[in-house]
């Protein structure tokens, strides 16, 4: 009997989470290459629920990618031609802070942002709920020498704001962390991008 009650409770929680995610679901967006991205709405901001994977700027010019597709240097994402689809932009620190605040604050937001349905996180992370629909996966980053680092362990995204002359702000989620961490990286590193509108 206890097993039936536990199974029923789990089913109700999953059903409830799916309703919340479906209410948060945005219209989606297509980039200049024809890639379609799922989106979510958080307050008045619509976020891509997938990492950007375009090879062209929004004006059609080819992005001279120094890294593999899906990893962009800060110079590429800050180019006036725009990596995001028309009407979309790279999120600012304020956008990232609002996202974190909406999901309980930077110290715990990663729980609701991580998606582990495909077991892509190197270590099974029990508290990865993806309650947000953001679907964070641990793609790692590409350093300025072209080496892929921390795949399966960490997810990294750019902010539109420079930190210092050689660094820019971004966000990070680790496999063993509940934190949506604010830090900075070399502008020559290749990080993922989530666009906002």
C-alpha positions as CSV (number, residue, x, y, z in Angstrom):
1,X,0.0,0.0,0.0
2,X,2.8,2.4,0.9
3,X,4.4,1.7,-2.6
4,X,1.1,2.7,-4.3
5,X,0.9,5.9,-2.3
6,X,4.5,6.8,-3.1
7,X,4.0,6.0,-6.8
8,X,0.8,8.1,-6.9
9,X,2.6,11.0,-5.2
10,X,5.4,10.9,-7.7
11,X,2.9,10.8,-10.6
12,X,1.1,13.9,-9.2
13,X,4.3,15.8,-8.8
14,X,5.5,15.0,-12.3
15,X,2.1,15.9,-13.7
16,X,2.1,19.2,-11.8
17,X,5.6,20.1,-12.9
18,X,4.6,19.4,-16.6
19,X,1.6,21.7,-16.3
20,X,3.8,24.5,-14.9
21,X,6.4,24.0,-17.6
22,X,3.7,24.0,-20.3
23,X,2.4,27.3,-18.9
24,X,5.9,28.8,-19.1
25,X,6.5,27.6,-22.6
26,X,7.2,30.3,-25.2
27,X,6.5,30.5,-28.9
28,X,10.0,29.4,-29.9
29,X,12.3,31.1,-32.3
30,X,14.2,30.2,-35.5
31,X,17.7,31.5,-36.2
32,X,19.1,32.6,-39.6
33,X,20.4,29.0,-40.3
34,X,16.9,27.6,-39.8
35,X,17.5,26.1,-36.4
36,X,14.4,26.1,-34.2
37,X,14.8,26.7,-30.5
38,X,12.2,26.0,-27.7
39,X,11.7,28.9,-25.4
40,X,10.4,29.6,-21.9
41,X,8.8,32.7,-20.5
42,X,10.1,34.1,-17.1
43,X,8.2,37.1,-16.1
44,X,8.4,39.5,-19.1
45,X,11.5,37.9,-20.6
46,X,11.5,35.0,-23.1
47,X,14.6,32.8,-22.9
48,X,15.9,30.1,-25.3
49,X,15.5,26.7,-23.6
50,X,18.4,25.4,-25.8
51,X,21.9,26.6,-26.5
52,X,22.5,28.7,-29.6
53,X,24.0,26.7,-32.5
54,X,24.0,29.1,-35.4
55,X,27.0,29.5,-37.8
56,X,25.8,32.9,-39.2
57,X,25.3,36.4,-37.7
58,X,21.7,37.6,-37.9
59,X,22.6,39.6,-41.0
60,X,23.7,36.4,-42.8
61,X,27.4,36.9,-42.5
62,X,29.3,33.8,-41.6
63,X,30.7,33.6,-38.1
64,X,34.3,32.7,-38.3
65,X,34.0,30.3,-35.5
66,X,37.2,29.6,-33.6
67,X,35.5,26.8,-31.8
68,X,33.0,24.1,-32.7
69,X,29.4,25.0,-33.3
70,X,27.6,26.0,-30.1
71,X,30.7,27.6,-28.5
72,X,31.3,31.3,-29.1
73,X,34.0,33.7,-28.0
74,X,32.9,36.9,-26.3
75,X,34.1,38.8,-29.4
76,X,31.7,36.8,-31.6
77,X,28.7,37.3,-29.3
78,X,29.4,41.0,-28.8
79,X,29.7,41.7,-32.5
80,X,27.2,44.4,-33.7
81,X,26.0,42.0,-36.4
82,X,24.4,39.9,-33.6
83,X,24.5,36.1,-33.1
84,X,21.0,36.0,-31.8
85,X,17.9,35.9,-34.1
86,X,16.5,39.3,-35.0
87,X,14.7,40.8,-32.1
88,X,16.7,38.7,-29.6
89,X,19.9,39.5,-27.7
90,X,22.6,38.0,-25.5
91,X,21.4,38.3,-21.8
92,X,22.8,40.9,-19.5
93,X,23.9,40.3,-15.9
94,X,20.5,41.8,-14.9
95,X,18.7,39.2,-17.1
96,X,20.6,36.4,-15.5
97,X,20.0,37.8,-12.0
98,X,16.3,38.0,-12.7
99,X,16.2,34.4,-13.9
100,X,18.0,33.2,-10.8
101,X,15.8,35.3,-8.5
102,X,12.6,33.8,-10.1
103,X,13.8,30.3,-9.3
104,X,14.7,31.0,-5.6
105,X,17.9,33.0,-5.9
106,X,21.4,32.3,-7.2
107,X,22.2,29.9,-4.4
108,X,19.6,27.3,-5.4
109,X,18.4,28.2,-8.9
110,X,20.5,25.5,-10.6
111,X,18.2,22.8,-9.2
112,X,15.3,24.1,-11.3
113,X,17.5,24.9,-14.3
114,X,19.3,21.6,-14.8
115,X,17.9,18.9,-17.0
116,X,19.2,15.3,-16.4
117,X,16.6,13.2,-18.3
118,X,19.4,12.0,-20.6
119,X,21.9,11.4,-17.8
120,X,24.3,13.9,-19.5
121,X,25.5,15.2,-16.1
122,X,28.6,13.1,-15.3
123,X,27.4,12.4,-11.8
124,X,23.7,11.5,-11.3
125,X,22.3,14.6,-9.7
126,X,19.1,13.8,-7.9
127,X,17.9,17.4,-7.5
128,X,18.0,18.3,-11.2
129,X,14.3,19.0,-11.6
130,X,14.2,21.2,-14.8
131,X,11.2,22.7,-13.2
132,X,12.0,25.9,-15.1
133,X,12.0,24.3,-18.6
134,X,15.5,25.9,-19.1
135,X,17.1,22.5,-19.8
136,X,20.7,23.1,-18.8
137,X,23.1,20.4,-20.0
138,X,26.8,20.2,-19.1
139,X,28.4,21.0,-22.4
140,X,31.6,22.4,-20.8
141,X,33.5,25.1,-22.6
142,X,36.3,25.4,-25.2
143,X,39.4,27.2,-23.9
144,X,41.3,29.7,-26.1
145,X,43.6,26.8,-27.3
146,X,40.6,24.9,-28.7
147,X,40.4,22.3,-26.0
148,X,37.0,21.1,-24.8
149,X,36.9,21.2,-21.0
150,X,34.4,20.0,-18.3
151,X,32.0,18.3,-20.6
152,X,29.6,16.3,-18.4
153,X,30.5,18.4,-15.4
154,X,29.7,22.0,-16.0
155,X,27.5,24.3,-18.2
156,X,28.7,27.8,-19.1
157,X,26.9,30.8,-20.8
158,X,28.0,34.3,-21.7
159,X,26.5,37.5,-20.4
160,X,26.6,40.5,-22.7
161,X,28.8,42.5,-20.3
162,X,32.6,42.7,-20.1
163,X,34.2,42.3,-16.7
164,X,37.7,43.6,-17.4
165,X,39.8,44.2,-20.5
166,X,40.4,40.5,-21.2
167,X,37.4,38.9,-19.4
168,X,33.6,39.0,-19.6
169,X,30.8,37.9,-17.3
170,X,29.0,34.7,-17.6
171,X,27.1,32.0,-15.6
172,X,28.1,28.5,-14.6
173,X,26.3,25.5,-13.2
174,X,28.3,22.6,-11.9
175,X,27.4,18.9,-11.6
176,X,27.5,19.0,-7.8
177,X,26.2,22.5,-7.2
178,X,22.8,24.1,-6.6
179,X,24.3,27.5,-7.4
180,X,23.9,29.5,-10.6
181,X,27.4,30.9,-10.3
182,X,28.3,34.4,-11.6
183,X,31.9,34.5,-12.8
184,X,34.1,35.7,-15.6
185,X,36.1,34.0,-18.3
186,X,38.6,34.9,-20.9
187,X,37.0,36.6,-23.9
188,X,38.9,34.1,-26.1
189,X,37.2,31.1,-24.5
190,X,34.2,29.5,-26.2
191,X,31.1,29.4,-24.0
192,X,27.4,28.6,-24.8
193,X,24.8,31.3,-25.4
194,X,21.2,31.6,-24.5
195,X,19.4,34.4,-26.2
196,X,16.6,36.5,-24.7
197,X,13.8,38.8,-25.9
